[in-house]
Amino acid sequence: MHTADVPLAETAAVPEVAVAPPAAPAVVVPAARPGVAVPADGLARTWRPGREVDVTAVLAPLRRGAQDPAVRRGPGGEHWWATRTPAGTALLHLRPRPLDGVVLARAWGEGAEHVLDGVPDLLGEADDPAGFEPLPHHHRLVEAARRHRGWRVPRTRAVLEALAGAAVEQVVTGVEAHRGWRRLLQVAGEPAPGAPTAPGGPAAGMRVPPTAAAWRTLPSWEWLQAGVEQRRSRVVQVAARSAGGLERTLALPRDEVERALRSLPGVGVWTAAEVRHRAHGDGDAFSFADYHVAKDVTWALVGEALDDDACAELLEPYRGHRYRVQRLLELSGARRPRRGPRMTLPTHTPATARGR
């Protein structure tokens, strides 16, 4: 779920940084085994996490608006996710069964094995909350951590998807961003694989985000029809030209990932953080340079809405877990009172002129 309604302008790009993986990568992205046939009813796995898992809370940041064609919530905490893997497209269905202590997973498409292998990471198994302890006087955070024990930072391993979505959300309202993302997937993505996507099925109409080639070659008028001006579309297209290097950032140490991402023009501290706490599972990737987040977090912790610098100082005791603080407070509904007028939507793009 997009919680940053109006991110501030990105900072200038830093000098180019190589994104090749280290000689002994800490993380290996598995490829699907060639020749593995996926039956009509998909491939199935059962994951026993041995801890409480709140699937809805964990996956909420992946959903870019209620009508996101790539992410869908179903009854009973079920979730559908359409994504692109190194092996091809995939559709993943997750059904939590908390009383049995399991999450049932089923997947379709060429990337079915890849997404099934990644279910533990997707639901936060790679996230390490060790060392995170809310300070006693931060009462809202203490309560949020107690109430949301089943939440962990997700790790999708889909870097280009996360960056494209974040770039579309730069410097616009959530309504504009979600509308643009939906339109772009409809025109440049492709149908999600599997029988559940048939008309009338639970995943009917779901779309896989575009390939790097499709992002690179999408005509300018399609971007404008989606309400995405050249400044944002250029960020996505430049990133798509570096898609291989972006995916290799999954193998980099955490402290090197932000530098690698920000080597791309148009990717600043906010966009890099949005990618890191989705694709990389980085619990420290706080959304600095956001219009609301620092103010909301400081208000929740000390009762006063402060700027990024003051927020960074306040969060220093939580270094390594600063996004964890942010997200737990978001889950608890801690938002400062809004007293100013709401931002208005633009009327000069084809998408808004046509009421999309």
Buried (B, 14 or more C-beta within 10 A) or exposed (E): BBBBBBBBEBBEBBEEBEBEBEEEEEBEBEEBEEEEEBEEEBBEBEBEBEEEBBBBBBBBBBBBBEEBBBBBBEEEBBBBBBBBBEBBBBBBBBBBEEEEBBBBBBBBBBBBBBBBBBBBBBBBBBBBBEEBEBEEEBEBBBBBBEEBEBBBBBBBBBBBBBBBBBBBBBBBBBBBBBBBBBBBBEBBBBBBBBEBBEEEEBBEEBBBBBBBEBBBEBEEEBBBBBBBBEEBBBBBBBBBBBBEBBBBBBBBEBEBBBBBBBBBBBBBBBBBBBBBBBBBBBBBBBBBBBBBBBBBBBBBBBEEBBEBEBBBEBBEEBEBBBBBBBBBBBBBEBBBEEEEEEBEEBEEBBBBEEEB
